[in-house]
């Protein structure tokens, strides 16, 4: 159903990369100044990623053979490669986080079960609509991390920050792919917007509930006023602003497209900073025998 040559030439590269060697240095409370809530929030978010990314890949791959536009098909190949790598690296991170006391493996199992149930219950179009909606969440978070030094600093430990920066860059690179596939295969606007309204509430509630449970299981929550200090800092977080909420709600507009927010300059900047000639993450790239 897609129209030939109707898509821009987006570069969605699959980078062979590994952060596993550096993950073992991440401490129990890794966020800025050892912040309690932010550490648990980031750990829970990471726990959602591996099986969520696998679900995204399945949702988009299902329609790959229906696509006729060569540009979109190339972008789908890049999307699948990037998301598969995200899942692998966050799974490695979650293994370490579990060893130092976070309930990441339980959350992984819960996420896997819920998504398998969702796939069996809903149509392929509905699952693709869910993927497109959640990709808007990750793109919004990616833009905040890539554009706001305070948001980057909040992540804290260097290894954690590097992994989230790389992930944010690639979310920005492929932010429109699932959306374009949904449109290309005839997904309805009504389903797209309704799916986002449901996902926006359900995902945020689940994220908050799982973060609260993770905090309750941490002895540090009950010591020395840690929780109250963290709550006071949270009020100043760039992640809890009307601007962020407004960006998430942009998806509901009938004329919405992910490219409405042009991130070209941000993408170019971080490609250079992370993977340019003197890129800070070049050492994390996996060298092939030929190279």
C-alpha positions as CSV (number, residue, x, y, z in Angstrom):
1,X,0.0,0.0,0.0
2,X,2.9,2.4,0.4
3,X,3.8,4.8,-2.3
4,X,7.1,4.3,-4.1
5,X,9.9,6.8,-3.2
6,X,7.6,8.7,-0.7
7,X,10.0,8.4,2.2
8,X,13.1,10.5,3.1
9,X,16.6,9.0,3.0
10,X,17.0,8.3,6.7
11,X,20.2,6.6,7.7
12,X,19.4,3.9,10.3
13,X,22.7,2.1,10.8
14,X,23.1,-1.1,12.8
15,X,26.2,-0.6,15.0
16,X,27.9,-3.7,16.4
17,X,28.6,-2.5,20.0
18,X,29.0,-3.8,23.5
19,X,28.9,-2.1,26.9
20,X,29.2,-5.3,28.9
21,X,32.8,-4.8,30.2
22,X,32.0,-1.4,31.7
23,X,28.7,-2.4,33.3
24,X,30.3,-4.2,36.3
25,X,31.5,-0.9,37.7
26,X,28.0,0.5,38.1
27,X,27.2,1.0,41.8
28,X,24.0,0.3,43.7
29,X,22.7,3.9,43.5
30,X,24.2,5.1,40.2
31,X,22.2,8.2,39.5
32,X,23.5,11.7,40.1
33,X,24.6,12.2,43.7
34,X,23.4,8.6,44.5
35,X,19.8,9.7,44.0
36,X,17.5,6.9,45.2
37,X,14.4,7.4,43.0
38,X,16.2,8.2,39.8
39,X,18.4,5.1,40.2
40,X,15.3,2.9,40.6
41,X,13.4,4.7,37.8
42,X,16.3,4.1,35.3
43,X,16.7,0.5,36.4
44,X,13.0,-0.2,36.0
45,X,13.0,1.5,32.6
46,X,15.9,-0.7,31.5
47,X,14.1,-3.8,32.7
48,X,11.2,-3.0,30.3
49,X,13.5,-2.7,27.3
50,X,14.7,-6.2,26.3
51,X,11.3,-7.8,25.8
52,X,9.8,-4.6,24.7
53,X,12.4,-4.2,21.9
54,X,11.8,-7.8,20.9
55,X,8.1,-7.1,20.6
56,X,8.8,-4.0,18.5
57,X,10.9,-6.1,16.1
58,X,8.2,-8.7,15.7
59,X,5.4,-6.1,15.2
60,X,7.3,-4.4,12.4
61,X,8.8,-7.5,10.8
62,X,5.3,-9.0,10.4
63,X,4.6,-6.4,7.7
64,X,8.0,-6.3,6.0
65,X,7.0,-8.3,3.0
66,X,4.0,-6.0,2.3
67,X,6.3,-3.0,1.9
68,X,7.2,-1.9,-1.6
69,X,9.2,1.3,-1.1
70,X,12.9,0.4,-1.1
71,X,13.8,3.3,1.3
72,X,11.3,2.2,3.9
73,X,12.4,-1.4,3.6
74,X,16.0,-0.4,4.2
75,X,14.9,1.6,7.2
76,X,13.0,-1.4,8.5
77,X,16.1,-3.5,8.3
78,X,18.0,-0.8,10.2
79,X,15.2,-0.6,12.8
80,X,15.3,-4.3,13.4
81,X,19.1,-4.4,13.8
82,X,19.1,-1.4,16.2
83,X,16.3,-2.7,18.3
84,X,17.7,-6.2,18.5
85,X,21.0,-4.7,19.8
86,X,19.2,-2.5,22.3
87,X,17.5,-5.6,23.7
88,X,20.8,-7.5,24.0
89,X,22.7,-4.6,25.7
90,X,19.9,-3.8,28.2
91,X,19.6,-7.5,29.0
92,X,23.3,-7.5,30.0
93,X,22.7,-4.3,32.0
94,X,19.7,-5.9,33.7
95,X,21.8,-8.9,34.7
96,X,24.2,-6.6,36.5
97,X,21.4,-4.6,38.1
98,X,19.8,-7.8,39.4
99,X,23.1,-8.8,41.0
100,X,23.3,-5.5,42.9
101,X,19.7,-5.8,44.2
102,X,17.2,-4.5,41.6
103,X,14.2,-6.6,40.6
104,X,15.0,-6.3,36.9
105,X,14.7,-10.0,36.0
106,X,11.2,-10.2,37.6
107,X,10.1,-7.1,35.6
108,X,11.6,-8.7,32.4
109,X,9.5,-11.9,33.0
110,X,6.4,-9.8,33.7
111,X,6.9,-7.7,30.5
112,X,7.5,-10.8,28.4
113,X,4.3,-12.5,29.6
114,X,2.2,-9.4,29.1
115,X,3.5,-8.8,25.6
116,X,3.0,-12.4,24.5
117,X,-0.6,-12.2,25.8
118,X,-1.1,-9.0,24.0
119,X,0.2,-10.4,20.7
120,X,-2.2,-13.4,21.0
121,X,-5.2,-11.3,21.9
122,X,-4.8,-8.4,19.4
123,X,-4.5,-8.1,15.6
124,X,-1.1,-7.5,14.0
125,X,-2.3,-3.9,13.1
126,X,-3.0,-3.3,16.8
127,X,0.4,-4.5,17.9
128,X,2.0,-2.3,15.3
129,X,0.0,0.7,16.5
130,X,1.2,-0.1,20.1
131,X,4.8,-0.2,18.8
132,X,4.4,3.2,17.0
133,X,2.9,4.7,20.2
134,X,5.7,3.4,22.4
135,X,8.3,4.5,19.9
136,X,7.0,8.1,20.4
137,X,7.7,7.6,24.2
138,X,11.2,6.5,23.5
139,X,11.8,9.3,20.9
140,X,10.5,11.9,23.4
141,X,12.8,10.6,26.1
142,X,15.7,10.4,23.6
143,X,15.2,14.1,22.6
144,X,15.3,15.1,26.2
145,X,18.5,13.2,26.9
146,X,20.3,14.4,23.8
147,X,19.3,18.0,24.1
148,X,19.4,18.7,27.9
149,X,22.7,18.5,29.8
150,X,20.8,18.3,33.1
151,X,18.9,15.2,31.9
152,X,22.1,13.5,30.9
153,X,23.8,14.4,34.2
154,X,20.9,12.8,36.1
155,X,21.7,9.4,34.7
156,X,24.9,9.6,36.9
157,X,27.5,6.8,36.4
158,X,29.5,7.1,33.2
159,X,28.8,3.5,32.0
160,X,25.1,4.0,32.5
161,X,25.1,7.4,30.8
162,X,27.0,6.0,27.8
163,X,24.6,3.2,27.3
164,X,21.6,5.5,27.5
165,X,23.2,8.1,25.2
166,X,23.8,5.5,22.5
167,X,20.3,4.1,22.9
168,X,18.8,7.7,22.7
169,X,20.8,8.4,19.5
170,X,19.5,5.3,17.8
171,X,15.9,5.9,19.0
172,X,16.2,9.4,17.3
173,X,17.5,7.8,14.1
174,X,14.6,5.4,13.7
175,X,11.8,7.2,15.5
176,X,9.6,7.4,12.4
177,X,10.0,3.8,11.1
178,X,7.3,2.0,12.9
179,X,4.9,4.9,12.4
180,X,5.6,4.9,8.6
181,X,5.1,1.2,8.4
182,X,1.8,1.6,10.2
183,X,0.7,4.2,7.7
184,X,2.0,2.2,4.8
185,X,0.0,-0.9,5.6
186,X,-3.3,1.0,6.1
187,X,-3.4,1.5,9.8
188,X,-6.3,3.7,10.8
189,X,-6.0,7.1,12.5
190,X,-8.7,6.2,15.0
191,X,-6.8,3.1,16.1
192,X,-3.5,5.0,16.2
193,X,-4.8,7.8,18.5
194,X,-6.9,5.5,20.7
195,X,-3.9,3.1,21.2
196,X,-1.8,6.0,22.3
197,X,-4.4,7.2,24.8
198,X,-4.5,3.8,26.4
199,X,-0.7,3.2,26.3
200,X,0.1,6.6,27.7
201,X,-1.9,5.9,30.8
202,X,-1.1,2.2,31.2
203,X,2.7,2.5,30.5
204,X,3.2,5.5,32.9
205,X,1.1,3.8,35.6
206,X,3.1,0.6,35.2
207,X,6.4,2.5,35.3
208,X,5.5,4.3,38.5
209,X,4.1,1.1,40.2
210,X,7.2,-0.9,39.3
211,X,9.5,1.9,40.5
212,X,7.6,2.1,43.8
213,X,7.9,-1.7,44.3
214,X,11.6,-1.5,43.5
215,X,12.0,1.3,46.1
216,X,10.1,-0.6,48.7
217,X,12.5,-3.6,48.3
218,X,15.6,-1.3,48.9
219,X,16.7,-0.9,52.5
220,X,18.2,2.5,51.6
221,X,14.7,3.8,51.1
222,X,14.1,3.6,54.8
223,X,17.3,5.2,56.0
224,X,18.5,8.8,56.8
225,X,15.7,10.6,55.0
226,X,16.9,9.3,51.6
227,X,13.4,9.1,50.1
228,X,12.3,12.6,51.1
229,X,15.5,14.1,49.7
230,X,15.0,12.3,46.5
231,X,11.4,13.3,46.2
232,X,12.4,17.0,46.6
233,X,15.0,16.7,43.9
234,X,12.5,14.9,41.6
235,X,10.3,17.9,41.6
236,X,13.0,19.7,39.6
237,X,13.6,16.9,37.2
238,X,13.4,17.8,33.5
239,X,11.5,14.6,33.0
240,X,8.5,15.8,35.0
241,X,7.5,19.0,33.1
242,X,4.5,20.2,31.2
243,X,6.7,20.4,28.2
244,X,7.4,16.7,28.3
245,X,3.8,15.8,28.8
246,X,2.9,18.2,25.9
247,X,5.4,16.4,23.6
248,X,3.8,13.0,24.4
249,X,0.3,14.5,23.6
250,X,1.4,15.7,20.2
251,X,0.9,12.2,19.0
252,X,-2.9,12.6,19.3
253,X,-3.0,15.3,16.6
254,X,-4.6,14.1,13.3
255,X,-1.7,15.6,11.3
256,X,1.1,14.2,13.5
257,X,4.2,12.7,12.1
258,X,7.4,11.9,14.2
259,X,9.4,14.1,11.8
260,X,7.4,17.1,12.9
261,X,10.1,17.5,15.5
262,X,13.3,17.9,13.5
263,X,16.2,16.2,15.3
264,X,18.6,16.2,12.4
265,X,21.1,18.6,14.1
266,X,20.9,16.6,17.4
267,X,21.5,13.3,15.5
268,X,24.5,14.8,13.6
269,X,26.0,16.2,16.8
270,X,25.8,12.9,18.7
271,X,26.9,10.8,15.8
272,X,30.1,12.8,15.7
273,X,30.5,13.0,19.5
274,X,29.9,9.3,20.1
275,X,31.2,7.7,16.8
276,X,33.1,10.3,14.9
277,X,36.9,10.3,14.4
278,X,37.5,10.9,18.1
279,X,34.1,9.4,19.2
280,X,33.8,8.6,22.9
281,X,32.2,5.3,22.2
282,X,34.4,4.0,19.4
283,X,36.1,1.7,21.9
284,X,32.8,0.0,22.5
285,X,32.3,-0.9,18.8
286,X,33.0,-4.5,18.1
287,X,35.8,-4.8,15.6
288,X,35.5,-7.4,12.8
289,X,38.4,-9.4,11.5
290,X,38.3,-7.5,8.2
291,X,38.7,-4.2,10.0
